[in-house]
Amino acid sequence: MSRETTTRSGDGLTSLVVEGGHRLAGCVEVEGNKNSALPLLAACLLTEEPCVLSNVPRIKDVEVMADLLTGLGAEVIGAGTTTLRVSCARVAGGEPDRKLVGRLRGSVLLCGPLLARLGQVRLAPPGGDFPARRTLSAHLQALEAMGVRRREQTGTDYVLEAPDGLAPASVYLEEASVTGTETALLAAAAAPGESEIRHAACEPHVVELCRFLTEMGAEVEGAGTSTIRIAGGRRLVGTEHRLNGDYIEAGSWVVAAAVTGGELEVRGACAGDLEPIVTVLKRMQVDCDLDHDRLLSRPSSPVAVRQVTTAPWPGFPSDMVSLVSVLATQARGRTLIHDWMYELRLFALEQLSGMGANLFLCDPHRMIVDGPAPLTGRTLDSRDLRSGMALIAAALAATGTSRIHPLETVERGYAQLIERLSALGAKIEVEDV
């Protein structure tokens, strides 16, 4: 199988064809954090002055958010590159494109800035991974505390109004939702006075949004803790900001190398962000070293650990649970994988059984994996972003050929995926279907 990719035509869906059994080796540089890029792009709506974002990941989700902003009247220069110049001097309307909203859960982040600029917003139900099970309750709770009213209606759209403007508030979030915290921060930055957000999420991308808002002129205290105070209502200005590297992407590459017996150097992600992931990898005896923005992984013989459990930051991130489950199929012994944060995320990994993995799905949150198990290639369904990347890692470790469909699901969060896999030694092709 050639390492060259086929030409991709039109907007149709494609499959990734993987010839397994080839180790990954080389060096890869991660781009900016996907989960930072989306709220930072939404924050650009809070000022009429241009903002410049660099090290922006070249992924599908960023393309969708940029298109949403353009549809609202913003000027976005640099689409498809790692540097975006966003100017929101005028906002043409408060109803983001329905079709695009249906593709991106992060579109909810537009609500606070649009309410600040226009006093109203109409948002179709956001899409993305597991849209039916990830509610907007934390977002609505924060916005309602700041004086936002939801108009009564029979449809499924969220029609929100702030006729008297956004008001500062003291908010206790019922769950430490990352995007819920970000929604509260974006609204609070425009509300005149001091707001306090308790039980706030502490993830690195929340901290990065706080830093970006500070650079725009807001006063933010407590970033990275469960209580964040923000003095809003000031005139926010344009700024330039370089995104931190994506630590989930970095961890994904290391797992893909580990299950293929490869050796990989990953650059661009902060050591502090990677620590919760690397700690679990080392427990599983993946031979890796972490230094500043460099993560080096060497050929290893992974072993099982009693249990891997996800947790809010600084615990092991749920976005890595699918990848570490694939690693567990190649580790000696039994591992209990417990993702208590999101139900059904592990269901997509049932497909590993058809590849020869020895696993038992206990319930929507827990899975037992016995390894090592030789995997055999087959056709796989990338039902969500993270499990899709995990299935690609499994296909790389398998004997024979696998087809992962649709590839576009994984490309929502992994930049230049085909080019990078090929450069690291994977034998892959892309097929139109």
C-alpha positions as semicolon CSV with decimal commas, in nm:
position;residue;x (nm);y (nm);z (nm)
1;M;0,000;0,000;0,000
2;S;0,135;0,339;-0,094
3;R;0,201;0,599;0,172
4;E;0,071;0,864;-0,063
5;T;-0,285;0,979;-0,013
6;T;-0,540;0,998;-0,289
7;T;-0,686;1,327;-0,406
8;R;-0,995;1,417;-0,208
9;S;-1,275;1,558;-0,416
10;G;-1,597;1,735;-0,332
11;D;-1,762;1,739;0,009
12;G;-1,835;1,367;0,028
13;L;-1,724;1,151;0,318
14;T;-1,407;0,947;0,299
15;S;-1,256;0,639;0,461
16;L;-0,903;0,596;0,590
17;V;-0,751;0,267;0,476
18;V;-0,475;0,151;0,711
19;E;-0,230;-0,131;0,652
20;G;-0,139;-0,238;1,004
21;G;0,185;-0,370;1,143
22;H;0,409;-0,072;1,070
23;R;0,569;0,112;1,361
24;L;0,545;0,488;1,390
25;A;0,872;0,672;1,427
26;G;0,991;1,029;1,394
27;C;0,898;1,372;1,526
28;V;0,563;1,550;1,526
29;E;0,475;1,905;1,632
30;V;0,127;1,957;1,770
31;E;-0,072;2,268;1,686
32;G;-0,285;2,479;1,917
33;N;-0,538;2,333;2,157
34;K;-0,868;2,266;1,983
35;N;-1,056;2,330;2,306
36;S;-0,890;2,672;2,339
37;A;-0,937;2,779;1,978
38;L;-1,317;2,770;1,984
39;P;-1,378;2,991;2,293
40;L;-1,103;3,231;2,184
41;L;-1,266;3,272;1,844
42;A;-1,601;3,336;2,016
43;A;-1,433;3,593;2,243
44;C;-1,329;3,794;1,936
45;L;-1,697;3,896;1,911
46;L;-1,660;4,093;2,235
47;T;-1,459;4,369;2,066
48;E;-1,494;4,574;1,750
49;E;-1,116;4,573;1,710
50;P;-0,929;4,299;1,523
51;C;-0,771;4,008;1,709
52;V;-0,490;3,789;1,576
53;L;-0,464;3,427;1,685
54;S;-0,157;3,220;1,598
55;N;-0,080;2,849;1,630
56;V;-0,446;2,787;1,550
57;P;-0,511;2,418;1,471
58;R;-0,603;2,350;1,108
59;I;-0,901;2,132;1,191
60;K;-1,264;2,099;1,084
61;D;-1,410;2,240;1,407
62;V;-1,209;2,562;1,371
63;E;-1,324;2,591;1,009
64;V;-1,685;2,563;1,122
65;M;-1,642;2,826;1,395
66;A;-1,471;3,062;1,150
67;D;-1,759;3,012;0,904
68;L;-2,009;3,085;1,184
69;L;-1,834;3,412;1,262
70;T;-1,823;3,506;0,894
71;G;-2,195;3,438;0,866
72;L;-2,254;3,677;1,157
73;G;-2,074;3,957;0,976
74;A;-1,716;3,912;1,098
75;E;-1,414;3,923;0,870
76;V;-1,188;3,620;0,913
77;I;-0,858;3,628;0,725
78;G;-0,623;3,330;0,706
79;A;-0,870;3,043;0,688
80;G;-0,687;2,713;0,650
81;T;-0,365;2,849;0,806
82;T;-0,237;2,859;1,163
83;T;-0,284;3,237;1,190
84;L;-0,629;3,394;1,188
85;R;-0,709;3,765;1,191
86;V;-1,065;3,814;1,315
87;S;-1,242;4,148;1,293
88;C;-1,593;4,183;1,435
89;A;-1,649;4,553;1,373
90;R;-2,009;4,481;1,287
91;V;-2,244;4,198;1,376
92;A;-2,507;4,139;1,112
93;G;-2,746;3,927;1,315
94;G;-2,799;3,713;1,620
95;E;-2,888;3,384;1,456
96;P;-2,584;3,170;1,373
97;D;-2,620;2,945;1,068
98;R;-2,836;2,648;1,170
99;K;-2,652;2,393;0,959
100;L;-2,314;2,492;1,099
101;V;-2,445;2,502;1,458
102;G;-2,568;2,146;1,407
103;R;-2,209;2,039;1,338
104;L;-2,041;2,203;1,636
105;R;-2,121;2,185;2,005
106;G;-1,885;2,476;2,065
107;S;-2,125;2,703;1,877
108;V;-2,298;2,759;2,213
109;L;-2,001;2,978;2,305
110;L;-2,136;3,244;2,070
111;C;-2,434;3,311;2,297
112;G;-2,266;3,533;2,556
113;P;-2,087;3,760;2,306
114;L;-2,398;3,791;2,086
115;L;-2,612;3,880;2,388
116;A;-2,353;4,141;2,481
117;R;-2,348;4,294;2,132
118;L;-2,714;4,261;2,030
119;G;-2,915;4,176;2,341
120;Q;-3,055;3,861;2,182
121;V;-2,958;3,535;2,016
122;R;-3,138;3,248;1,848
123;L;-2,938;2,925;1,851
124;A;-3,038;2,597;1,690
125;P;-2,955;2,281;1,892
126;P;-2,574;2,245;1,882
127;G;-2,434;1,925;1,732
128;G;-2,095;1,757;1,764
129;D;-2,026;1,438;1,960
130;F;-2,318;1,298;2,165
131;P;-2,539;1,607;2,126
132;A;-2,844;1,443;2,282
133;R;-2,660;1,362;2,606
134;R;-2,462;1,683;2,662
135;T;-2,714;1,941;2,771
136;L;-2,682;2,319;2,788
137;S;-2,810;2,339;3,145
138;A;-2,486;2,485;3,288
139;H;-2,476;2,746;3,011
140;L;-2,837;2,850;3,062
141;Q;-2,794;2,858;3,440
142;A;-2,506;3,105;3,413
143;L;-2,675;3,324;3,151
144;E;-3,004;3,338;3,339
145;A;-2,817;3,448;3,653
146;M;-2,683;3,738;3,445
147;G;-3,028;3,860;3,349
148;V;-3,087;3,656;3,034
149;R;-3,439;3,534;2,965
150;R;-3,531;3,235;2,754
151;R;-3,837;3,302;2,542
152;E;-4,112;3,044;2,574
153;Q;-4,170;2,855;2,250
154;T;-4,265;2,520;2,106
155;G;-3,960;2,461;1,888
156;T;-3,617;2,326;1,977
157;D;-3,423;2,651;1,926
158;Y;-3,278;2,844;2,217
159;V;-3,412;3,201;2,193
160;L;-3,239;3,415;2,454
161;E;-3,287;3,784;2,534
162;A;-3,110;4,038;2,755
163;P;-3,316;4,352;2,693
164;D;-3,152;4,538;2,981
165;G;-2,805;4,412;2,901
166;L;-2,596;4,153;3,083
167;A;-2,571;4,198;3,461
168;P;-2,286;4,085;3,688
169;A;-2,374;3,788;3,904
170;S;-2,249;3,539;4,157
171;V;-2,299;3,195;4,004
172;Y;-2,250;2,847;4,144
173;L;-2,243;2,604;3,852
174;E;-2,421;2,277;3,927
175;E;-2,147;2,096;3,735
176;A;-1,791;2,200;3,659
177;S;-1,867;2,212;3,288
178;V;-1,577;2,336;3,075
179;T;-1,787;2,503;2,808
180;G;-2,039;2,613;3,074
181;T;-1,759;2,791;3,258
182;E;-1,642;2,945;2,932
183;T;-1,993;3,067;2,851
184;A;-2,012;3,229;3,195
185;L;-1,670;3,393;3,146
186;L;-1,758;3,534;2,804
187;A;-2,082;3,683;2,934
188;A;-1,923;3,814;3,255
189;A;-1,654;3,995;3,056
190;A;-1,929;4,211;2,906
191;A;-2,138;4,257;3,224
192;P;-2,056;4,587;3,401
193;G;-1,933;4,499;3,747
194;E;-1,776;4,203;3,924
195;S;-1,900;3,848;3,865
196;E;-1,797;3,536;4,049
197;I;-1,811;3,185;3,906
198;R;-1,789;2,905;4,164
199;H;-1,743;2,535;4,090
200;A;-1,571;2,654;3,774
201;A;-1,379;2,416;3,550
202;C;-1,000;2,435;3,589
203;E;-0,882;2,285;3,258
204;P;-0,588;2,449;3,077
205;H;-0,814;2,578;2,800
206;V;-1,031;2,760;3,057
207;V;-0,713;2,919;3,196
208;E;-0,614;3,020;2,843
209;L;-0,950;3,189;2,784
210;C;-0,902;3,381;3,110
211;R;-0,562;3,495;2,990
212;F;-0,702;3,601;2,652
213;L;-0,980;3,803;2,817
214;T;-0,718;3,970;3,038
215;E;-0,517;4,059;2,729
216;M;-0,835;4,216;2,586
217;G;-0,872;4,435;2,894
218;A;-1,089;4,241;3,139
219;E;-0,973;4,177;3,495
220;V;-0,974;3,806;3,582
221;E;-0,865;3,645;3,907
222;G;-0,860;3,280;4,008
223;A;-0,794;3,120;3,669
224;G;-0,713;2,754;3,723
225;T;-0,910;2,738;4,049
226;S;-1,271;2,653;4,119
227;T;-1,359;3,018;4,191
228;I;-1,305;3,277;3,919
229;R;-1,377;3,647;3,961
230;I;-1,403;3,874;3,662
231;A;-1,452;4,251;3,648
232;G;-1,642;4,310;3,327
233;G;-1,807;4,586;3,135
234;R;-1,488;4,761;3,033
235;R;-1,415;4,838;2,672
236;L;-1,238;4,532;2,538
237;V;-0,967;4,577;2,277
238;G;-0,811;4,370;2,005
239;T;-0,502;4,168;2,089
240;E;-0,260;3,908;1,955
241;H;-0,237;3,567;2,116
242;R;-0,050;3,242;2,048
243;L;-0,241;2,929;2,147
244;N;-0,084;2,668;2,372
245;G;-0,017;2,329;2,214
246;D;-0,286;2,059;2,226
247;Y;-0,194;1,816;2,503
248;I;-0,469;1,571;2,404
249;E;-0,325;1,551;2,053
250;A;0,023;1,498;2,200
251;G;-0,101;1,214;2,420
252;S;-0,281;1,059;2,124
253;W;0,037;1,044;1,917
254;V;0,231;0,881;2,201
255;V;-0,032;0,610;2,243
256;A;-0,034;0,545;1,867
257;A;0,345;0,505;1,879
258;A;0,332;0,282;2,188
259;V;0,085;0,030;2,042
260;T;0,295;0,000;1,724
261;G;0,624;-0,044;1,910
262;G;0,741;0,287;1,773
263;E;0,962;0,568;1,890
264;L;0,831;0,922;1,875
265;E;0,923;1,275;1,974
266;V;0,623;1,504;2,024
267;R;0,680;1,877;2,056
268;G;0,461;2,178;2,125
269;A;0,251;2,086;2,430
270;C;0,322;2,221;2,781
271;A;0,471;1,974;3,027
272;G;0,224;2,080;3,298
273;D;-0,071;2,009;3,069
274;L;0,065;1,665;2,980
275;E;0,142;1,551;3,335
276;P;-0,194;1,379;3,408
277;I;-0,163;1,180;3,084
278;V;0,205;1,093;3,117
279;T;0,153;0,976;3,476
280;V;-0,094;0,710;3,358
281;L;0,126;0,612;3,063
282;K;0,422;0,560;3,295
283;R;0,208;0,350;3,529
284;M;0,144;0,130;3,227
285;Q;0,521;0,120;3,173
286;V;0,524;0,318;2,852
287;D;0,886;0,436;2,834
288;C;0,847;0,814;2,798
289;D;1,016;1,131;2,919
290;L;0,864;1,476;2,954
291;D;1,068;1,794;2,945
292;H;0,923;2,143;2,891
293;D;0,745;2,116;2,553
294;R;0,903;1,785;2,447
295;L;0,759;1,438;2,506
296;L;0,977;1,144;2,400
297;S;0,835;0,791;2,376
298;R;1,049;0,482;2,320
299;P;0,958;0,120;2,232
300;S;0,786;-0,032;2,535
301;S;0,619;-0,344;2,671
302;P;0,305;-0,200;2,835
303;V;0,153;-0,362;3,142
304;A;-0,201;-0,336;3,276
305;V;-0,293;-0,126;3,575
306;R;-0,576;-0,202;3,813
307;Q;-0,789;0,092;3,709
308;V;-0,781;0,406;3,496
309;T;-1,046;0,659;3,600
310;T;-1,126;0,988;3,435
311;A;-1,172;1,303;3,641
312;P;-1,200;1,680;3,597
313;W;-0,870;1,864;3,578
314;P;-0,611;1,786;3,704
315;G;-0,730;1,427;3,677
316;F;-0,695;1,196;3,378
317;P;-0,890;1,359;3,093
318;S;-1,196;1,189;2,949
319;D;-1,075;1,285;2,601
320;M;-0,791;1,033;2,644
321;V;-0,994;0,740;2,773
322;S;-1,055;0,587;2,428
323;L;-0,684;0,602;2,345
324;V;-0,575;0,447;2,674
325;S;-0,834;0,171;2,623
326;V;-0,659;0,073;2,300
327;L;-0,327;0,081;2,484
328;A;-0,480;-0,156;2,743
329;T;-0,556;-0,411;2,469
330;Q;-0,180;-0,433;2,410
331;A;-0,080;-0,434;2,778
332;R;-0,008;-0,746;2,980
333;G;-0,286;-0,810;3,231
334;R;-0,632;-0,672;3,315
335;T;-0,732;-0,305;3,330
336;L;-1,061;-0,153;3,437
337;I;-1,139;0,160;3,234
338;H;-1,385;0,389;3,415
339;D;-1,513;0,704;3,246
340;W;-1,765;0,829;3,499
341;M;-1,787;1,171;3,332
342;Y;-1,959;1,069;3,005
343;E;-2,177;0,771;2,942
344;L;-2,161;0,574;2,618
345;R;-1,819;0,710;2,514
346;L;-1,682;0,357;2,553
347;F;-1,956;0,200;2,339
348;A;-1,774;0,288;2,017
349;L;-1,484;0,074;2,136
350;E;-1,696;-0,242;2,128
351;Q;-1,574;-0,262;1,770
352;L;-1,236;-0,366;1,907
353;S;-1,391;-0,703;1,993
354;G;-1,431;-0,768;1,621
355;M;-1,058;-0,701;1,583
356;G;-0,977;-0,964;1,845
357;A;-0,954;-0,750;2,158
358;N;-1,057;-0,917;2,483
359;L;-1,288;-0,667;2,650
360;F;-1,611;-0,663;2,845
361;L;-1,836;-0,359;2,857
362;C;-1,979;-0,357;3,211
363;D;-2,209;-0,058;3,168
364;P;-2,211;0,280;2,988
365;H;-1,921;0,399;3,206
366;R;-1,695;0,097;3,265
367;M;-1,503;-0,152;3,055
368;I;-1,266;-0,437;3,148
369;V;-0,978;-0,500;2,908
370;D;-0,750;-0,808;2,912
371;G;-0,429;-0,800;2,715
372;P;-0,218;-0,832;2,522
373;A;-0,443;-0,938;2,236
374;P;-0,338;-0,961;1,870
375;L;-0,563;-0,736;1,662
376;T;-0,683;-0,804;1,308
377;G;-0,789;-0,535;1,063
378;R;-1,155;-0,477;0,984
379;T;-1,401;-0,202;0,889
380;L;-1,457;0,044;1,174
381;D;-1,703;0,325;1,244
382;S;-1,559;0,650;1,384
383;R;-1,868;0,748;1,579
384;D;-1,702;1,034;1,764
385;L;-1,380;1,230;1,746
386;R;-1,174;1,064;2,020
387;S;-1,285;0,705;1,966
388;G;-1,218;0,759;1,596
389;M;-0,853;0,842;1,668
390;A;-0,836;0,546;1,906
391;L;-0,961;0,312;1,633
392;I;-0,695;0,449;1,397
393;A;-0,434;0,362;1,662
394;A;-0,581;0,011;1,686
395;A;-0,571;-0,025;1,308
396;L;-0,204;0,076;1,307
397;A;-0,130;-0,197;1,563
398;A;-0,333;-0,467;1,384
399;T;-0,232;-0,714;1,121
400;G;-0,407;-0,676;0,787
401;T;-0,607;-0,385;0,654
402;S;-0,866;-0,170;0,832
403;R;-1,104;0,094;0,701
404;I;-1,212;0,374;0,935
405;H;-1,517;0,574;0,825
406;P;-1,587;0,861;0,813
407;L;-1,239;1,009;0,834
408;E;-1,390;1,357;0,865
409;T;-1,506;1,277;1,220
410;V;-1,144;1,243;1,333
411;E;-1,027;1,543;1,129
412;R;-1,253;1,762;1,341
413;G;-0,981;1,757;1,605
414;Y;-0,654;1,636;1,450
415;A;-0,473;1,870;1,212
416;Q;-0,301;1,742;0,897
417;L;-0,374;1,387;1,010
418;I;-0,300;1,211;0,681
419;E;0,023;1,398;0,616
420;R;0,150;1,336;0,968
421;L;0,066;0,966;0,972
422;S;0,241;0,920;0,640
423;A;0,549;1,110;0,755
424;L;0,573;0,888;1,065
425;G;0,573;0,566;0,860
426;A;0,207;0,466;0,847
427;K;0,092;0,300;0,525
428;I;-0,242;0,458;0,453
429;E;-0,473;0,565;0,175
430;V;-0,786;0,777;0,159
431;E;-1,089;0,645;-0,029
432;D;-1,397;0,838;-0,136
433;V;-1,716;0,653;-0,050
